[in-house]
Amino acid sequence: MSINQSAIFSVDGTSAHYFAADGAATRAQLFNILQRINGNDRMTYDDLLTLARTVFCLYTSGDDKFRITPDNMTEEEKAIAERYVTIAPLRILHFLFPNEITLGLDVRTHQGLVLFRTEVVPQFFHSVETLRGTALHVNYAQIGLERYLLERMIHECRTTEIVEYSDRILPSRLSRIRSY
């Protein structure tokens, strides 16, 4: 399947699909998934995939006007962001990764999570008042989730694309991860 870079990835529990969207719809999808994560007691597999793919699409589409900045966030978006950074470490800590599902595990999913941590979350911290410790907890939780996802990708999927990607980003740790 050819993936349009401005498409949004979604999982309905049994199948993955992509649907075209403009920047505003993609941004709205991002805050909808964050609001869903905020309302649940843990981040689900579907939440993870949708979040990662939505961020990937939003930040690789080439249209910067829909990127998250403190200046362009609505009050509602700021409230969602504040709630997310307050509870994210707990939601991620209780993340449940179904053993039998590898649907959606690919390089773009991992890149979407990295973009979320490096591009979106810092904007959240600029737009809401939080303690420094909160920022560290959120970053550690996000990094742990990225690492876990990458390890699952390496062990479960083992496509050429994933192996080459992991060789580029984890050259010194790769032998340890592959030996599990």
Backbone as JSON Lines, residues from 0, in Angstrom:
{"i":0,"aa":"M","n":[0.85,-1.18,0.0],"ca":[0.0,0.0,0.0],"c":[0.89,1.23,0.0]}
{"i":1,"aa":"S","n":[0.63,2.11,-0.89],"ca":[1.34,3.37,-0.93],"c":[0.72,4.31,0.09]}
{"i":2,"aa":"I","n":[1.57,4.92,0.9],"ca":[1.08,5.79,1.97],"c":[1.26,7.24,1.57]}
{"i":3,"aa":"N","n":[0.17,7.96,1.52],"ca":[0.21,9.39,1.3],"c":[0.72,10.02,2.58]}
{"i":4,"aa":"Q","n":[1.74,10.88,2.48],"ca":[2.33,11.48,3.68],"c":[1.34,12.35,4.44]}
{"i":5,"aa":"S","n":[0.28,12.78,3.82],"ca":[-0.69,13.59,4.54],"c":[-1.9,12.76,4.96]}
{"i":6,"aa":"A","n":[-1.73,11.45,4.99],"ca":[-2.81,10.56,5.42],"c":[-2.7,10.32,6.91]}
{"i":7,"aa":"I","n":[-3.79,9.93,7.5],"ca":[-3.81,9.57,8.92],"c":[-3.98,8.07,9.01]}
{"i":8,"aa":"F","n":[-3.24,7.46,9.9],"ca":[-3.3,6.03,10.12],"c":[-4.29,5.76,11.24]}
{"i":9,"aa":"S","n":[-5.08,4.75,11.08],"ca":[-6.04,4.4,12.12],"c":[-6.14,2.88,12.21]}
{"i":10,"aa":"V","n":[-6.43,2.39,13.38],"ca":[-6.61,0.97,13.6],"c":[-7.96,0.78,14.24]}
{"i":11,"aa":"D","n":[-8.73,-0.18,13.74],"ca":[-10.05,-0.41,14.33],"c":[-10.1,-1.71,15.14]}
{"i":12,"aa":"G","n":[-8.95,-2.26,15.48],"ca":[-8.9,-3.47,16.27],"c":[-8.63,-4.7,15.41]}
{"i":13,"aa":"T","n":[-9.04,-4.67,14.16],"ca":[-8.82,-5.82,13.29],"c":[-8.07,-5.46,12.02]}
{"i":14,"aa":"S","n":[-8.11,-4.21,11.64],"ca":[-7.43,-3.84,10.4],"c":[-6.93,-2.41,10.5]}
{"i":15,"aa":"A","n":[-5.89,-2.14,9.75],"ca":[-5.34,-0.79,9.7],"c":[-5.74,-0.16,8.39]}
{"i":16,"aa":"H","n":[-5.94,1.12,8.41],"ca":[-6.26,1.8,7.17],"c":[-5.76,3.23,7.23]}
{"i":17,"aa":"Y","n":[-5.65,3.83,6.09],"ca":[-5.18,5.2,5.96],"c":[-6.31,6.0,5.34]}
{"i":18,"aa":"F","n":[-6.45,7.22,5.76],"ca":[-7.43,8.06,5.1],"c":[-6.86,9.46,4.94]}
{"i":19,"aa":"A","n":[-7.13,10.04,3.8],"ca":[-6.57,11.35,3.48],"c":[-7.18,12.41,4.38]}
{"i":20,"aa":"A","n":[-6.38,13.39,4.7],"ca":[-6.86,14.49,5.55],"c":[-6.02,15.72,5.27]}
{"i":21,"aa":"D","n":[-6.61,16.86,5.53],"ca":[-5.81,18.07,5.42],"c":[-5.15,18.35,6.76]}
{"i":22,"aa":"G","n":[-4.33,19.37,6.81],"ca":[-3.58,19.68,8.03],"c":[-4.46,19.95,9.23]}
{"i":23,"aa":"A","n":[-5.58,20.66,9.01],"ca":[-6.47,20.97,10.13],"c":[-7.11,19.7,10.69]}
{"i":24,"aa":"A","n":[-7.52,18.8,9.81],"ca":[-8.13,17.54,10.26],"c":[-7.1,16.67,10.97]}
{"i":25,"aa":"T","n":[-5.88,16.68,10.48],"ca":[-4.81,15.9,11.11],"c":[-4.52,16.44,12.5]}
{"i":26,"aa":"R","n":[-4.45,17.75,12.62],"ca":[-4.21,18.38,13.93],"c":[-5.37,18.07,14.88]}
{"i":27,"aa":"A","n":[-6.59,18.15,14.41],"ca":[-7.75,17.83,15.24],"c":[-7.7,16.37,15.69]}
{"i":28,"aa":"Q","n":[-7.27,15.48,14.78],"ca":[-7.13,14.06,15.13],"c":[-6.1,13.88,16.26]}
{"i":29,"aa":"L","n":[-5.01,14.64,16.21],"ca":[-3.99,14.56,17.25],"c":[-4.58,14.9,18.61]}
{"i":30,"aa":"F","n":[-5.31,15.98,18.7],"ca":[-5.87,16.38,19.99],"c":[-7.01,15.46,20.41]}
{"i":31,"aa":"N","n":[-7.74,14.88,19.46],"ca":[-8.78,13.9,19.8],"c":[-8.17,12.66,20.44]}
{"i":32,"aa":"I","n":[-7.07,12.17,19.86],"ca":[-6.44,10.98,20.44],"c":[-5.84,11.29,21.81]}
{"i":33,"aa":"L","n":[-5.26,12.47,21.97],"ca":[-4.72,12.84,23.28],"c":[-5.83,12.94,24.31]}
{"i":34,"aa":"Q","n":[-6.97,13.46,23.91],"ca":[-8.1,13.56,24.83],"c":[-8.59,12.17,25.21]}
{"i":35,"aa":"R","n":[-8.59,11.24,24.25],"ca":[-9.01,9.87,24.55],"c":[-8.02,9.22,25.53]}
{"i":36,"aa":"I","n":[-6.71,9.44,25.31],"ca":[-5.7,8.9,26.22],"c":[-5.89,9.49,27.62]}
{"i":37,"aa":"N","n":[-6.17,10.79,27.68],"ca":[-6.4,11.46,28.96],"c":[-7.57,10.85,29.72]}
{"i":38,"aa":"G","n":[-8.58,10.4,29.01],"ca":[-9.79,9.89,29.65],"c":[-9.73,8.43,30.03]}
{"i":39,"aa":"N","n":[-8.74,7.71,29.54],"ca":[-8.62,6.28,29.85],"c":[-7.61,6.05,30.96]}
{"i":40,"aa":"D","n":[-7.63,4.85,31.51],"ca":[-6.66,4.56,32.57],"c":[-5.33,4.07,32.04]}
{"i":41,"aa":"R","n":[-5.23,3.83,30.74],"ca":[-3.97,3.44,30.14],"c":[-4.0,3.74,28.64]}
{"i":42,"aa":"M","n":[-2.84,3.81,28.06],"ca":[-2.74,4.0,26.62],"c":[-2.92,2.64,25.96]}
{"i":43,"aa":"T","n":[-3.8,2.55,24.97],"ca":[-4.01,1.28,24.28],"c":[-3.12,1.2,23.04]}
{"i":44,"aa":"Y","n":[-3.06,0.02,22.49],"ca":[-2.3,-0.2,21.26],"c":[-2.84,0.68,20.13]}
{"i":45,"aa":"D","n":[-4.16,0.75,20.0],"ca":[-4.78,1.59,18.98],"c":[-4.43,3.06,19.2]}
{"i":46,"aa":"D","n":[-4.43,3.5,20.47],"ca":[-4.05,4.88,20.78],"c":[-2.62,5.16,20.33]}
{"i":47,"aa":"L","n":[-1.72,4.25,20.66],"ca":[-0.32,4.4,20.31],"c":[-0.14,4.54,18.8]}
{"i":48,"aa":"L","n":[-0.74,3.63,18.05],"ca":[-0.58,3.68,16.6],"c":[-1.2,4.93,15.99]}
{"i":49,"aa":"T","n":[-2.38,5.28,16.44],"ca":[-3.04,6.47,15.9],"c":[-2.25,7.73,16.24]}
{"i":50,"aa":"L","n":[-1.79,7.84,17.48],"ca":[-0.99,8.99,17.88],"c":[0.27,9.09,17.04]}
{"i":51,"aa":"A","n":[1.01,8.0,16.93],"ca":[2.27,8.02,16.19],"c":[2.06,8.37,14.73]}
{"i":52,"aa":"R","n":[1.09,7.76,14.1],"ca":[0.85,8.02,12.68],"c":[0.32,9.43,12.43]}
{"i":53,"aa":"T","n":[-0.5,9.91,13.32],"ca":[-1.03,11.26,13.16],"c":[0.08,12.29,13.25]}
{"i":54,"aa":"V","n":[0.95,12.13,14.24],"ca":[2.08,13.06,14.39],"c":[3.0,12.95,13.18]}
{"i":55,"aa":"F","n":[3.28,11.73,12.74],"ca":[4.13,11.54,11.57],"c":[3.56,12.29,10.36]}
{"i":56,"aa":"C","n":[2.27,12.13,10.13],"ca":[1.63,12.8,8.99],"c":[1.67,14.31,9.13]}
{"i":57,"aa":"L","n":[1.37,14.8,10.33],"ca":[1.33,16.24,10.56],"c":[2.7,16.88,10.38]}
{"i":58,"aa":"Y","n":[3.75,16.22,10.84],"ca":[5.09,16.81,10.83],"c":[5.93,16.46,9.61]}
{"i":59,"aa":"T","n":[5.42,15.63,8.73],"ca":[6.16,15.32,7.51],"c":[5.41,15.74,6.25]}
{"i":60,"aa":"S","n":[4.28,16.4,6.43],"ca":[3.45,16.79,5.28],"c":[4.04,17.96,4.5]}
{"i":61,"aa":"G","n":[4.94,18.72,5.11],"ca":[5.52,19.88,4.46],"c":[4.73,21.17,4.71]}
{"i":62,"aa":"D","n":[3.61,21.07,5.4],"ca":[2.8,22.25,5.7],"c":[2.97,22.6,7.17]}
{"i":63,"aa":"D","n":[3.86,23.55,7.45],"ca":[4.21,23.91,8.82],"c":[3.13,24.69,9.56]}
{"i":64,"aa":"K","n":[2.14,25.23,8.86],"ca":[1.18,26.1,9.55],"c":[0.29,25.35,10.54]}
{"i":65,"aa":"F","n":[0.24,24.02,10.46],"ca":[-0.58,23.26,11.39],"c":[0.22,22.6,12.5]}
{"i":66,"aa":"R","n":[1.53,22.84,12.52],"ca":[2.35,22.32,13.61],"c":[1.94,22.98,14.92]}
{"i":67,"aa":"I","n":[2.18,22.29,16.0],"ca":[1.78,22.78,17.33],"c":[2.81,23.79,17.83]}
{"i":68,"aa":"T","n":[2.33,24.98,18.19],"ca":[3.16,25.99,18.85],"c":[2.32,26.61,19.96]}
{"i":69,"aa":"P","n":[2.96,27.17,20.97],"ca":[2.19,27.81,22.04],"c":[1.3,28.94,21.5]}
{"i":70,"aa":"D","n":[1.74,29.61,20.45],"ca":[0.98,30.73,19.91],"c":[-0.27,30.32,19.13]}
{"i":71,"aa":"N","n":[-0.27,29.1,18.58],"ca":[-1.43,28.73,17.77],"c":[-2.34,27.7,18.44]}
{"i":72,"aa":"M","n":[-2.1,27.42,19.72],"ca":[-2.95,26.48,20.44],"c":[-4.18,27.2,20.99]}
{"i":73,"aa":"T","n":[-5.33,26.57,20.81],"ca":[-6.56,27.1,21.4],"c":[-6.56,26.8,22.89]}
{"i":74,"aa":"E","n":[-7.46,27.42,23.62],"ca":[-7.57,27.15,25.05],"c":[-7.93,25.68,25.3]}
{"i":75,"aa":"E","n":[-8.78,25.13,24.45],"ca":[-9.15,23.72,24.58],"c":[-7.93,22.82,24.35]}
{"i":76,"aa":"E","n":[-7.13,23.13,23.33],"ca":[-5.92,22.35,23.06],"c":[-4.93,22.46,24.22]}
{"i":77,"aa":"K","n":[-4.8,23.66,24.79],"ca":[-3.91,23.84,25.94],"c":[-4.38,23.0,27.13]}
{"i":78,"aa":"A","n":[-5.69,22.93,27.34],"ca":[-6.23,22.12,28.43],"c":[-5.93,20.64,28.2]}
{"i":79,"aa":"I","n":[-6.08,20.17,26.98],"ca":[-5.77,18.78,26.64],"c":[-4.27,18.53,26.84]}
{"i":80,"aa":"A","n":[-3.44,19.46,26.38],"ca":[-1.99,19.33,26.52],"c":[-1.59,19.29,28.0]}
{"i":81,"aa":"E","n":[-2.17,20.18,28.79],"ca":[-1.83,20.21,30.22],"c":[-2.22,18.91,30.9]}
{"i":82,"aa":"R","n":[-3.37,18.41,30.58],"ca":[-3.82,17.14,31.17],"c":[-2.89,16.0,30.72]}
{"i":83,"aa":"Y","n":[-2.5,16.01,29.44],"ca":[-1.62,14.96,28.93],"c":[-0.27,14.96,29.65]}
{"i":84,"aa":"V","n":[0.36,16.12,29.76],"ca":[1.68,16.14,30.39],"c":[1.61,15.85,31.88]}
{"i":85,"aa":"T","n":[0.46,16.05,32.48],"ca":[0.28,15.74,33.9],"c":[0.13,14.25,34.13]}
{"i":86,"aa":"I","n":[-0.6,13.56,33.23],"ca":[-0.88,12.15,33.47],"c":[-0.17,11.2,32.51]}
{"i":87,"aa":"A","n":[0.52,11.7,31.52],"ca":[1.14,10.83,30.5],"c":[2.04,9.75,31.08]}
{"i":88,"aa":"P","n":[2.91,10.08,32.03],"ca":[3.77,9.01,32.54],"c":[2.98,7.84,33.13]}
{"i":89,"aa":"L","n":[1.87,8.13,33.77],"ca":[1.04,7.06,34.33],"c":[0.36,6.25,33.23]}
{"i":90,"aa":"R","n":[-0.14,6.93,32.21],"ca":[-0.8,6.23,31.1],"c":[0.18,5.36,30.33]}
{"i":91,"aa":"I","n":[1.38,5.88,30.11],"ca":[2.38,5.13,29.36],"c":[2.91,3.97,30.2]}
{"i":92,"aa":"L","n":[3.08,4.2,31.5],"ca":[3.56,3.16,32.4],"c":[2.63,1.95,32.37]}
{"i":93,"aa":"H","n":[1.36,2.2,32.23],"ca":[0.37,1.12,32.21],"c":[-0.01,0.7,30.8]}
{"i":94,"aa":"F","n":[0.82,1.06,29.83],"ca":[0.56,0.7,28.44],"c":[0.57,-0.8,28.3]}
{"i":95,"aa":"L","n":[-0.43,-1.31,27.63],"ca":[-0.54,-2.75,27.41],"c":[-0.34,-3.04,25.93]}
{"i":96,"aa":"F","n":[0.71,-3.77,25.61],"ca":[1.01,-4.1,24.22],"c":[0.56,-5.54,23.99]}
{"i":97,"aa":"P","n":[-0.46,-5.73,23.17],"ca":[-0.93,-7.1,22.93],"c":[0.15,-7.93,22.24]}
{"i":98,"aa":"N","n":[0.45,-9.09,22.78],"ca":[1.51,-9.93,22.25],"c":[1.25,-10.4,20.83]}
{"i":99,"aa":"E","n":[0.01,-10.63,20.5],"ca":[-0.29,-11.22,19.2],"c":[-0.42,-10.19,18.07]}
{"i":100,"aa":"I","n":[-0.38,-8.93,18.38],"ca":[-0.61,-7.91,17.36],"c":[0.69,-7.22,16.97]}
{"i":101,"aa":"T","n":[0.97,-7.21,15.69],"ca":[2.1,-6.44,15.18],"c":[1.63,-5.5,14.08]}
{"i":102,"aa":"L","n":[0.34,-5.43,13.88],"ca":[-0.25,-4.57,12.87],"c":[0.16,-3.12,13.08]}
{"i":103,"aa":"G","n":[0.71,-2.5,12.07],"ca":[1.08,-1.1,12.17],"c":[2.49,-0.85,12.65]}
{"i":104,"aa":"L","n":[3.21,-1.89,13.03],"ca":[4.58,-1.69,13.49],"c":[5.49,-1.49,12.29]}
{"i":105,"aa":"D","n":[5.91,-0.28,12.11],"ca":[6.85,0.03,11.03],"c":[7.65,1.26,11.4]}
{"i":106,"aa":"V","n":[8.55,1.62,10.54],"ca":[9.45,2.74,10.8],"c":[8.69,4.03,11.03]}
{"i":107,"aa":"R","n":[7.65,4.3,10.25],"ca":[6.89,5.54,10.39],"c":[6.21,5.64,11.76]}
{"i":108,"aa":"T","n":[5.8,4.49,12.31],"ca":[5.2,4.49,13.64],"c":[6.23,4.94,14.67]}
{"i":109,"aa":"H","n":[7.41,4.38,14.62],"ca":[8.46,4.77,15.56],"c":[8.86,6.23,15.35]}
{"i":110,"aa":"Q","n":[9.01,6.65,14.09],"ca":[9.36,8.04,13.81],"c":[8.29,8.99,14.32]}
{"i":111,"aa":"G","n":[7.03,8.6,14.23],"ca":[5.95,9.43,14.75],"c":[6.06,9.63,16.25]}
{"i":112,"aa":"L","n":[6.43,8.57,16.98],"ca":[6.61,8.71,18.43],"c":[7.79,9.61,18.76]}
{"i":113,"aa":"V","n":[8.87,9.48,18.0],"ca":[10.04,10.34,18.23],"c":[9.68,11.79,17.93]}
{"i":114,"aa":"L","n":[8.96,12.03,16.84],"ca":[8.52,13.39,16.51],"c":[7.6,13.94,17.6]}
{"i":115,"aa":"F","n":[6.75,13.1,18.14],"ca":[5.85,13.55,19.21],"c":[6.67,14.03,20.4]}
{"i":116,"aa":"R","n":[7.67,13.25,20.79],"ca":[8.5,13.62,21.95],"c":[9.36,14.85,21.68]}
{"i":117,"aa":"T","n":[9.91,14.95,20.46],"ca":[10.87,16.02,20.18],"c":[10.24,17.3,19.63]}
{"i":118,"aa":"E","n":[9.08,17.2,19.01],"ca":[8.45,18.37,18.39],"c":[7.18,18.84,19.09]}
{"i":119,"aa":"V","n":[6.33,17.9,19.5],"ca":[5.02,18.28,20.06],"c":[5.09,18.51,21.56]}
{"i":120,"aa":"V","n":[5.6,17.53,22.29],"ca":[5.61,17.64,23.76],"c":[6.33,18.9,24.25]}
{"i":121,"aa":"P","n":[7.47,19.27,23.67],"ca":[8.1,20.53,24.13],"c":[7.19,21.75,23.95]}
{"i":122,"aa":"Q","n":[6.39,21.76,22.93],"ca":[5.45,22.86,22.73],"c":[4.39,22.87,23.81]}
{"i":123,"aa":"F","n":[4.0,21.67,24.27],"ca":[3.05,21.59,25.37],"c":[3.64,22.24,26.61]}
{"i":124,"aa":"F","n":[4.91,21.98,26.88],"ca":[5.53,22.55,28.07],"c":[5.7,24.06,27.98]}
{"i":125,"aa":"H","n":[5.8,24.58,26.78],"ca":[5.89,26.04,26.6],"c":[4.52,26.7,26.76]}
{"i":126,"aa":"S","n":[3.46,25.94,26.57],"ca":[2.14,26.55,26.61],"c":[1.41,26.36,27.94]}
{"i":127,"aa":"V","n":[1.9,25.45,28.77],"ca":[1.27,25.23,30.07],"c":[2.33,25.3,31.15]}
{"i":128,"aa":"E","n":[1.91,25.66,32.34],"ca":[2.85,25.73,33.45],"c":[2.98,24.36,34.09]}
{"i":129,"aa":"T","n":[4.2,23.85,34.1],"ca":[4.46,22.56,34.72],"c":[5.78,22.64,35.48]}
{"i":130,"aa":"L","n":[5.98,21.7,36.34],"ca":[7.22,21.61,37.06],"c":[8.27,20.93,36.19]}
{"i":131,"aa":"R","n":[9.53,21.26,36.41],"ca":[10.62,20.66,35.63],"c":[10.6,19.14,35.74]}
{"i":132,"aa":"G","n":[10.32,18.63,36.9],"ca":[10.27,17.18,37.11],"c":[9.22,16.5,36.24]}
{"i":133,"aa":"T","n":[8.12,17.19,36.01],"ca":[7.08,16.64,35.16],"c":[7.6,16.44,33.74]}
{"i":134,"aa":"A","n":[8.33,17.42,33.23],"ca":[8.88,17.32,31.89],"c":[9.83,16.14,31.78]}
{"i":135,"aa":"L","n":[10.65,15.94,32.79],"ca":[11.58,14.81,32.78],"c":[10.82,13.48,32.81]}
{"i":136,"aa":"H","n":[9.8,13.39,33.62],"ca":[9.01,12.16,33.69],"c":[8.35,11.85,32.36]}
{"i":137,"aa":"V","n":[7.78,12.86,31.74],"ca":[7.13,12.65,30.44],"c":[8.16,12.19,29.41]}
{"i":138,"aa":"N","n":[9.32,12.85,29.37],"ca":[10.35,12.46,28.4],"c":[10.85,11.04,28.65]}
{"i":139,"aa":"Y","n":[11.1,10.67,29.9],"ca":[11.54,9.31,30.21],"c":[10.48,8.29,29.8]}
{"i":140,"aa":"A","n":[9.23,8.59,30.08],"ca":[8.15,7.67,29.71],"c":[8.06,7.52,28.19]}
{"i":141,"aa":"Q","n":[8.16,8.64,27.48],"ca":[8.1,8.59,26.0],"c":[9.28,7.8,25.44]}
{"i":142,"aa":"I","n":[10.47,8.04,25.96],"ca":[11.66,7.32,25.48],"c":[11.51,5.82,25.74]}
{"i":143,"aa":"G","n":[11.01,5.47,26.91],"ca":[10.78,4.06,27.22],"c":[9.81,3.42,26.25]}
{"i":144,"aa":"L","n":[8.76,4.14,25.91],"ca":[7.77,3.63,24.96],"c":[8.39,3.48,23.57]}
{"i":145,"aa":"E","n":[9.19,4.45,23.15],"ca":[9.87,4.36,21.86],"c":[10.79,3.14,21.81]}
{"i":146,"aa":"R","n":[11.55,2.95,22.88],"ca":[12.47,1.81,22.93],"c":[11.71,0.5,22.88]}
{"i":147,"aa":"Y","n":[10.64,0.4,23.66],"ca":[9.84,-0.82,23.69],"c":[9.27,-1.11,22.31]}
{"i":148,"aa":"L","n":[8.74,-0.1,21.66],"ca":[8.17,-0.28,20.33],"c":[9.24,-0.73,19.34]}
{"i":149,"aa":"L","n":[10.42,-0.11,19.38],"ca":[11.49,-0.48,18.46],"c":[11.93,-1.93,18.7]}
{"i":150,"aa":"E","n":[12.04,-2.32,19.95],"ca":[12.42,-3.71,20.24],"c":[11.38,-4.68,19.7]}
{"i":151,"aa":"R","n":[10.1,-4.34,19.88],"ca":[9.04,-5.2,19.33],"c":[9.12,-5.25,17.81]}
{"i":152,"aa":"M","n":[9.38,-4.13,17.19],"ca":[9.5,-4.09,15.73],"c":[10.64,-5.01,15.28]}
{"i":153,"aa":"I","n":[11.76,-4.94,15.95],"ca":[12.92,-5.75,15.57],"c":[12.63,-7.24,15.75]}
{"i":154,"aa":"H","n":[12.01,-7.59,16.87],"ca":[11.75,-9.0,17.16],"c":[10.59,-9.58,16.38]}
{"i":155,"aa":"E","n":[9.53,-8.82,16.2],"ca":[8.3,-9.36,15.63],"c":[8.21,-9.21,14.11]}
{"i":156,"aa":"C","n":[8.68,-8.1,13.59],"ca":[8.44,-7.81,12.17],"c":[9.64,-8.17,11.29]}
{"i":157,"aa":"R","n":[10.8,-7.76,11.69],"ca":[12.05,-8.08,11.02],"c":[12.03,-7.85,9.5]}
{"i":158,"aa":"T","n":[11.38,-6.8,9.06],"ca":[11.44,-6.45,7.65],"c":[12.78,-5.8,7.36]}
{"i":159,"aa":"T","n":[13.16,-5.78,6.11],"ca":[14.42,-5.14,5.73],"c":[14.42,-3.68,6.15]}
{"i":160,"aa":"E","n":[13.29,-3.0,5.96],"ca":[13.19,-1.58,6.33],"c":[13.45,-1.39,7.82]}
{"i":161,"aa":"I","n":[12.88,-2.23,8.66],"ca":[13.05,-2.1,10.11],"c":[14.49,-2.41,10.51]}
{"i":162,"aa":"V","n":[15.08,-3.45,9.94],"ca":[16.46,-3.8,10.27],"c":[17.41,-2.66,9.87]}
{"i":163,"aa":"E","n":[17.24,-2.1,8.67],"ca":[18.09,-1.0,8.23],"c":[17.89,0.23,9.12]}
{"i":164,"aa":"Y","n":[16.66,0.53,9.48],"ca":[16.35,1.67,10.35],"c":[17.0,1.47,11.72]}
{"i":165,"aa":"S","n":[16.85,0.3,12.3],"ca":[17.42,0.05,13.62],"c":[18.95,0.07,13.56]}
{"i":166,"aa":"D","n":[19.54,-0.37,12.45],"ca":[21.0,-0.29,12.3],"c":[21.47,1.17,12.32]}
{"i":167,"aa":"R","n":[20.68,2.06,11.75],"ca":[21.07,3.48,11.71],"c":[20.93,4.14,13.06]}
{"i":168,"aa":"I","n":[19.88,3.82,13.82],"ca":[19.66,4.55,15.07],"c":[20.2,3.85,16.3]}
{"i":169,"aa":"L","n":[20.47,2.56,16.21],"ca":[20.97,1.83,17.37],"c":[22.2,0.98,17.05]}
{"i":170,"aa":"P","n":[23.17,1.49,16.35],"ca":[24.28,0.62,15.94],"c":[25.01,-0.04,17.1]}
{"i":171,"aa":"S","n":[25.2,0.64,18.2],"ca":[25.96,0.05,19.3],"c":[25.14,-0.91,20.14]}
{"i":172,"aa":"R","n":[23.81,-0.73,20.18],"ca":[22.96,-1.57,21.01],"c":[22.3,-2.69,20.22]}
{"i":173,"aa":"L","n":[22.42,-2.66,18.92],"ca":[21.67,-3.57,18.07],"c":[21.95,-5.03,18.38]}
{"i":174,"aa":"S","n":[23.19,-5.39,18.59],"ca":[23.51,-6.8,18.83],"c":[22.84,-7.3,20.11]}
{"i":175,"aa":"R","n":[22.77,-6.45,21.15],"ca":[22.11,-6.86,22.39],"c":[20.61,-7.04,22.19]}
{"i":176,"aa":"I","n":[19.98,-6.13,21.46],"ca":[18.53,-6.21,21.26],"c":[18.2,-7.44,20.42]}
{"i":177,"aa":"R","n":[18.95,-7.7,19.38],"ca":[18.67,-8.85,18.51],"c":[18.94,-10.18,19.18]}
{"i":178,"aa":"S","n":[19.73,-10.19,20.24],"ca":[20.09,-11.46,20.88],"c":[19.04,-11.95,21.87]}
{"i":179,"aa":"Y","n":[18.01,-11.18,22.15],"ca":[16.96,-11.62,23.09],"c":[16.26,-12.85,22.59]}
